[in-house]
Amino acid sequence: MKLLLIIGLLLLSTIPALFAQITDADKLLGVWQTAEKDGKIDLYKSGTTYAGKLIWAIDMFERDGKPRGAAQSKPDANNPDPALRNRPLQNLVILTGFSYRDGVWGGGSIYDPSSGKTYRCTMKLTNGKLDIRGYVGISLFGKTVTWNRVN
């Protein structure tokens, strides 16, 4: 009986830690402006991982301000896959597969529609800003940019 009581108390003591981790992991949710201030990305939870979609970009629409066709935005013209070049940039998922561990969202990738390239990526919150590190191969040879939260 005492053993069951001890096990129960141990389980109850871990519940706050589990909720704290979930809360910490969700701190990146919301809309972020890119470092160059030329795009806004909506970061959201997708099942058990985190993802992000491009919701606005300075060059998403034609110069006259009119949307392009039914897609309402320019297409993903630089995509290396010809079958994907007609998908609209607006709401294009560019961040996928991120898991949270020890203050870092990792294991994901970021797609750059301006170049058509995809990079491995990690994300970390620092003083209310989101540091995005994209790289090929190992993180040492990557580049970090900082995004600001949109209020």
C-alpha positions as CSV (number, residue, x, y, z in Angstrom):
1,M,0.0,0.0,0.0
2,K,2.8,2.4,0.9
3,L,4.5,1.6,-2.4
4,L,1.4,2.6,-4.4
5,L,1.1,5.8,-2.4
6,I,4.8,6.6,-3.1
7,I,4.3,5.9,-6.9
8,G,1.2,8.0,-6.9
9,L,2.9,10.9,-5.3
10,L,5.9,10.6,-7.7
11,L,3.5,10.7,-10.7
12,L,1.6,13.7,-9.3
13,S,4.9,15.5,-8.8
14,T,5.8,15.1,-12.5
15,I,2.6,16.6,-13.8
16,P,3.5,20.2,-13.3
17,A,6.8,19.6,-15.1
18,L,5.0,18.1,-18.0
19,F,2.6,21.1,-18.2
20,A,5.5,23.5,-17.9
21,Q,7.3,21.9,-20.8
22,I,4.2,22.1,-23.0
23,T,3.7,25.8,-22.0
24,D,7.4,26.5,-22.8
25,A,7.2,24.7,-26.1
26,D,4.2,26.7,-27.2
27,K,5.8,30.1,-26.5
28,L,6.9,30.4,-30.1
29,L,3.3,30.2,-31.4
30,G,2.0,33.3,-33.2
31,V,3.0,35.6,-36.0
32,W,6.7,36.6,-36.5
33,Q,8.2,39.2,-38.8
34,T,11.4,38.2,-40.7
35,A,14.7,39.8,-40.0
36,E,14.5,41.8,-43.3
37,K,10.9,42.9,-42.4
38,D,9.8,41.5,-45.8
39,G,7.6,38.7,-44.6
40,K,5.4,37.5,-41.8
41,I,5.3,33.8,-40.7
42,D,2.5,32.2,-38.6
43,L,4.1,29.6,-36.3
44,Y,1.6,26.9,-35.2
45,K,1.4,23.4,-33.8
46,S,0.8,20.6,-36.3
47,G,0.0,17.5,-34.4
48,T,3.0,16.8,-32.1
49,T,5.4,19.1,-34.1
50,Y,5.6,22.8,-34.9
51,A,5.4,24.4,-38.3
52,G,5.1,27.8,-39.9
53,K,3.4,29.3,-43.0
54,L,4.1,32.4,-44.9
55,I,1.1,34.7,-44.4
56,W,2.4,37.9,-45.9
57,A,5.4,39.0,-48.0
58,I,6.3,42.3,-49.5
59,D,6.5,40.8,-52.9
60,M,3.6,38.3,-52.6
61,F,1.3,40.2,-55.0
62,E,1.8,41.9,-58.4
63,R,3.2,45.4,-58.4
64,D,-0.1,47.0,-59.1
65,G,-1.5,45.5,-55.9
66,K,-4.0,43.2,-57.6
67,P,-3.9,39.6,-56.7
68,R,-2.7,37.2,-59.3
69,G,-5.4,34.9,-60.5
70,A,-7.5,32.6,-58.2
71,A,-4.4,31.8,-56.1
72,Q,-4.5,35.4,-54.6
73,S,-0.7,35.5,-54.7
74,K,2.3,34.9,-56.9
75,P,3.3,31.3,-57.3
76,D,6.2,29.4,-55.8
77,A,8.1,29.9,-59.1
78,N,11.6,29.0,-57.7
79,N,10.6,25.6,-56.4
80,P,13.0,22.9,-57.7
81,D,10.0,20.6,-58.2
82,P,8.2,21.8,-61.4
83,A,4.9,20.3,-60.1
84,L,5.0,22.7,-57.1
85,R,5.8,25.9,-59.0
86,N,2.1,26.9,-59.4
87,R,1.2,26.7,-55.7
88,P,0.6,30.1,-54.1
89,L,3.1,31.8,-51.9
90,Q,0.4,33.0,-49.5
91,N,-0.1,30.4,-46.7
92,L,2.8,28.3,-48.1
93,V,4.2,26.1,-45.3
94,I,7.9,27.0,-45.1
95,L,8.8,25.6,-41.6
96,T,8.1,21.9,-40.9
97,G,8.9,19.1,-38.4
98,F,10.1,21.0,-35.3
99,S,10.2,19.3,-31.9
100,Y,10.9,21.1,-28.6
101,R,13.6,20.0,-26.3
102,D,15.6,21.9,-23.6
103,G,14.7,25.4,-24.9
104,V,15.3,24.6,-28.6
105,W,13.0,23.7,-31.4
106,G,15.0,21.4,-33.7
107,G,14.8,18.6,-36.1
108,G,12.9,20.7,-38.6
109,S,13.6,22.4,-41.9
110,I,13.0,25.8,-43.5
111,Y,12.2,26.4,-47.1
112,D,13.3,29.7,-48.8
113,P,10.8,30.5,-51.6
114,S,13.0,33.2,-53.0
115,S,15.8,30.7,-53.8
116,G,13.8,27.4,-53.8
117,K,16.3,25.9,-51.3
118,T,15.4,24.0,-48.1
119,Y,17.7,24.0,-45.1
120,R,17.9,22.1,-41.8
121,C,16.9,24.5,-39.1
122,T,16.7,25.2,-35.3
123,M,14.8,27.9,-33.5
124,K,15.4,29.4,-30.0
125,L,13.7,32.2,-28.1
126,T,16.1,34.8,-26.7
127,N,14.8,37.8,-24.9
128,G,11.4,37.6,-26.7
129,K,13.0,37.3,-30.1
130,L,13.2,34.2,-32.2
131,D,16.6,33.1,-33.4
132,I,16.3,31.0,-36.6
133,R,19.5,29.1,-37.6
134,G,19.4,27.5,-41.1
135,Y,22.2,25.3,-42.3
136,V,23.3,22.6,-44.6
137,G,25.1,19.6,-43.1
138,I,26.1,20.8,-39.6
139,S,24.9,23.8,-37.7
140,L,28.5,25.2,-37.5
141,F,28.2,26.2,-41.2
142,G,24.9,28.0,-40.9
143,K,23.4,31.4,-40.6
144,T,21.3,32.8,-37.8
145,V,18.6,35.5,-38.3
146,T,16.4,37.0,-35.7
147,W,12.6,37.4,-36.1
148,N,10.4,39.7,-34.0
149,R,7.0,38.9,-32.7
150,V,4.1,40.8,-34.4
151,N,1.7,42.2,-31.8
